[in-house]
Amino acid sequence: MNDTAALPDDLLVIDGHNDLPWALWDKADRDLDRLDISAPQTCLQTDLPRLRAGRVGAQFWSVYVPSSIRGSRATREVLAQIDLVRGMCDRYPDHLSFASTADDVRDTLTHGRVASLLGAEGGHCIDNSLTVLRDLRKRGVRYLTLTHAENVDWADSATDVPNVGGLTPFGHEVIRAMNECGMLVDLSHVATTTMHAALDTSTSPVVFTHSSSRALVDNPRNVPDEVLQRLRTNGGVCMITFVPAFVSQDVSDWYAEAQQSLTQAGLAWGAPEAAGHWERWTTAHPQPHARLTQVADHIEHVREVAGLAHIGIGGDYDGAGTMPDGLRDVGSYPALLRELADRNWSPAELRALAGENILRVLGDNDHPPAPAEEGLR
């Protein structure tokens, strides 16, 4: 890879998923005084200097709420996450500008700031209510990831035991309501049956905001080719993620072995009592490394299957503990783009991947939210 290769001056990245709001919640209790992102922060993968170095022109910030939080509390927490992102924009107005439409993004880019969009990760945050869904849209949320690591009442997750066979009738109502109010349907994290069910129902282009190719890495969080092919008809975009377990089969297998070890020890993933076992196991079995070139391989495979118009980038920085070699933080996007340029991607093709495709999808969904209905549904 030629690290000194020149990239077009107007080549900017619109990234589909960044968990900085969660990291600020987890590490600083949403206190921007405790973690000032205007300066480099070694405990984060994202800060303003590295966003600039990474040529990030627009970022979908994930307003994530853990699946363990349910009901009305999940709704309250997602609202607090929205307030946090708006607070970031207010605190750093020379760097960040809140955006909710494709025109907002274009206007922000002309002023040299990073357009800050919202994506809600996990359908549990709407508390089974179309009214809440529409209210989130009115507050500027532009996509909803239907599930996270666990099922919701109306949709199956990729990493949980199937419960409803994809989508329930209410789940199909959610998709239709999202189409009506202009909220993008995000199919990262969902089961393959849910992907197909949502594509059967959605009349608007969908997104995978942070997923990679299952043909290259057999991980349930990745997208199979038969689903990628449907993006040609739907018009949607798969935004390739950098999470090592999704881009490297060796890393994916390593996590599966670690999970099996915990299960055999009678421990649950993430439980406090599992920490000691995890430390011993990982010391004896060091995690393999993913590589930037593997991410490029995923991008090229998805391009081949879905087409150039249906690919994007969704790094998932600050949502994973480690990142591939060469992609350690948000300042690393140019290295990936140079790798693709070395693989004979033209400037026009790089622009499509880096942002034009997702900007088209955002614009295709840029109609105002429908009036909220009374009561909960």
Residue pairs with C-beta under 8 A, 6 or more apart in sequence:
1 292
1 293
1 326
1 335
1 338
1 339
1 342
2 338
2 341
2 342
3 335
3 338
5 338
5 341
5 342
7 55
7 334
7 337
7 338
7 341
7 350
8 347
8 350
8 351
10 351
11 55
11 337
11 347
11 350
11 351
11 354
12 55
12 56
12 57
12 58
12 109
12 354
12 355
13 54
13 55
13 56
13 57
13 58
13 313
13 333
13 337
13 354
13 355
14 56
14 57
14 58
14 59
14 60
14 105
14 115
14 312
14 313
14 354
14 355
14 358
14 359
15 56
15 58
15 59
15 60
15 239
15 313
15 314
15 315
15 317
15 330
15 333
16 60
16 119
16 207
16 209
16 210
16 239
16 312
16 313
16 314
16 358
17 60
17 62
17 119
17 121
17 188
17 209
17 210
17 239
17 241
17 314
17 315
17 316
17 319
18 46
18 59
18 60
18 61
18 62
18 315
18 316
18 317
18 318
18 319
18 330
19 62
19 64
19 316
19 317
19 318
19 319
20 37
20 44
20 46
20 61
20 317
20 318
21 61
21 62
21 63
21 64
21 81
21 84
21 85
21 88
22 62
22 64
22 81
22 318
22 319
23 44
23 46
23 318
24 30
24 31
24 32
24 35
24 84
25 81
25 84
27 34
27 35
27 43
27 44
28 34
28 35
30 80
30 84
32 87
32 88
32 91
35 41
35 43
35 44
37 44
37 46
37 47
37 48
37 88
37 92
38 47
38 48
38 49
38 92
38 95
39 47
39 49
40 47
40 49
40 50
41 47
44 318
45 317
45 318
45 323
45 328
45 329
45 330
46 317
46 318
46 329
46 330
47 330
48 92
48 95
48 96
49 331
50 329
50 330
50 331
51 59
51 95
51 114
51 330
51 331
52 95
53 330
53 331
53 334
54 329
54 330
54 331
54 332
54 333
54 334
55 333
55 334
55 337
56 114
56 330
56 333
57 105
57 108
57 109
57 114
57 115
57 355
58 99
58 105
58 108
58 109
58 114
58 115
58 116
58 117
58 355
58 359
59 114
59 115
59 116
59 117
60 117
60 118
60 119
60 142
60 143
60 209
60 314
61 85
61 88
61 116
61 117
61 118
61 119
62 119
62 120
62 121
62 319
63 78
63 81
63 82
63 84
63 85
63 118
63 119
63 120
63 121
63 141
64 81
64 120
64 121
64 122
64 148
64 319
65 74
65 77
65 78
65 81
65 121
65 122
65 124
65 125
66 122
66 148
67 122
67 124
67 148
67 149
67 150
69 77
69 124
70 124
70 127
71 127
72 127
74 122
74 124
74 125
74 127
75 125
75 126
75 127
75 129
75 132
77 125
78 120
78 125
78 136
79 139
82 118
82 136
82 139
82 140
82 141
85 98
85 116
85 118
86 98
88 96
88 116
89 96
89 97
89 98
89 116
93 113
94 113
95 113
95 114
96 113
96 114
96 116
97 104
97 108
97 111
97 113
97 114
97 115
97 116
98 104
98 116
98 140
99 105
99 108
99 115
99 116
99 117
100 117
100 118
100 140
100 142
101 362
101 363
101 366
102 359
102 360
102 362
102 363
102 366
103 363
103 366
104 115
105 115
105 117
105 359
105 362
106 359
108 114
108 115
109 115
117 140
117 142
117 362
118 139
118 140
118 141
118 142
119 141
119 142
119 143
119 144
119 145
119 184
119 186
119 209
120 126
120 136
120 141
120 143
120 144
120 145
121 145
121 148
121 186
121 189
122 145
122 147
122 148
122 152
122 189
123 144
123 145
123 146
123 147
123 152
123 154
123 155
123 174
124 147
124 148
124 150
124 152
125 132
125 136
125 144
126 132
126 133
126 136
126 144
126 174
127 376
128 153
128 154
128 170
128 376
128 377
129 376
129 377
130 173
130 174
130 177
130 373
130 377
131 372
131 373
131 374
131 375
131 376
131 377
132 376
133 144
133 174
133 177
133 178
133 181
133 183
134 177
134 181
134 369
134 370
134 371
134 372
134 373
135 372
136 144
136 183
137 181
137 182
137 183
137 369
138 369
138 372
141 183
142 182
142 183
142 184
142 362
142 365
143 183
143 184
143 185
143 186
143 207
143 209
144 178
144 183
144 184
144 185
144 186
145 186
145 187
145 188
145 189
145 190
145 209
146 152
146 155
146 171
146 174
146 185
146 186
146 187
146 189
146 190
146 194
146 198
147 155
147 156
147 157
147 158
147 160
147 189
147 190
147 191
147 194
148 157
148 189
149 157
149 159
149 160
149 189
150 157
150 159
150 160
151 157
151 160
151 161
151 162
151 163
151 164
153 168
153 170
154 164
154 167
154 168
154 170
154 171
154 174
155 164
155 166
155 167
155 168
155 171
155 174
155 190
155 194
156 162
156 163
156 164
156 165
156 166
156 167
156 190
156 191
156 193
156 194
157 189
157 190
157 191
157 194
158 189
158 190
158 191
158 192
158 194
158 220
158 221
159 189
159 220
159 221
160 191
162 191
162 193
164 171
165 193
166 191
166 193
166 194
166 196
166 197
167 174
167 175
167 194
167 197
167 198
167 201
171 194
171 197
172 197
172 201
173 377
175 185
175 198
175 201
175 202
176 201
177 370
178 184
178 185
178 202
178 204
179 185
179 202
179 203
179 204
180 370
181 367
181 368
181 369
181 370
182 365
182 366
182 367
182 368
182 369
183 365
183 369
184 204
184 205
184 206
184 207
184 361
184 362
184 365
185 198
185 202
185 204
185 206
185 207
186 206
186 207
186 208
186 209
187 194
187 195
187 198
187 199
187 206
187 207
187 208
187 211
187 223
188 207
188 208
188 209
188 210
188 211
188 221
188 241
188 314
189 221
190 198
191 220
192 220
192 224
192 227
195 223
195 227
196 227
196 230
198 206
199 206
199 227
199 230
199 234
202 234
204 235
204 364
204 365
205 234
205 235
205 236
205 237
205 361
205 364
205 365
206 231
206 234
206 236
207 236
207 237
207 238
207 239
207 312
207 358
207 361
208 223
208 236
208 237
208 238
208 239
208 314
209 239
209 314
210 239
210 241
210 243
210 314
210 315
210 316
210 319
211 221
211 222
211 223
211 238
211 239
211 240
211 241
211 246
211 314
212 221
212 222
212 223
212 240
212 241
212 243
212 246
212 247
212 295
212 298
212 302
213 222
213 223
213 225
213 228
213 240
213 298
213 301
213 302
213 305
214 220
214 222
214 223
214 224
214 225
215 224
215 225
215 301
215 305
216 222
216 247
216 249
216 294
216 297
216 298
216 301
217 245
217 246
217 247
217 248
217 249
217 252
217 298
218 249
218 252
219 245
219 246
219 252
221 243
221 245
221 246
222 246
223 238
223 302
225 305
228 238
228 302
228 305
228 306
228 310
229 305
229 306
231 237
231 238
231 306
231 307
231 310
232 306
232 307
232 310
235 309
235 310
235 361
235 364
236 310
236 361
237 309
237 310
237 311
237 312
237 357
237 358
237 361
238 302
238 306
238 310
238 311
238 312
239 311
239 312
239 313
239 314
239 358
240 295
240 298
240 299
240 302
240 311
240 312
240 313
240 314
241 247
241 314
241 315
241 316
242 290
242 295
242 315
242 316
242 317
242 320
242 323
242 324
242 327
243 316
243 319
243 320
243 323
244 251
244 287
244 289
244 290
244 320
244 322
244 323
244 324
245 251
245 252
245 254
245 255
246 252
247 290
247 294
247 295
247 297
247 298
247 324
248 288
248 289
248 290
248 291
248 294
248 324
250 288
250 290
251 287
251 288
251 289
251 290
254 285
254 287
254 288
257 285
258 278
258 281
258 282
258 285
259 269
261 277
261 281
262 268
262 269
262 274
262 277
262 278
262 281
265 274
265 277
267 273
267 274
267 277
268 274
287 322
289 324
289 325
290 323
290 324
290 325
291 324
291 325
291 326
292 324
292 325
292 326
292 327
292 332
292 335
292 336
292 339
293 326
293 339
294 324
295 324
295 327
295 336
296 336
296 339
296 340
296 343
299 311
299 313
299 340
299 353
300 340
300 343
302 310
302 311
303 311
303 353
308 349
308 352
308 353
308 357
309 352
309 357
309 360
310 357
311 352
311 353
311 357
312 353
312 354
312 355
312 357
312 358
313 333
313 336
313 353
313 354
315 323
315 327
315 330
315 333
317 323
317 329
317 330
323 329
323 332
326 332
326 335
326 336
327 335
327 336
333 354
337 350
337 354
340 349
340 350
340 353
341 350
345 353
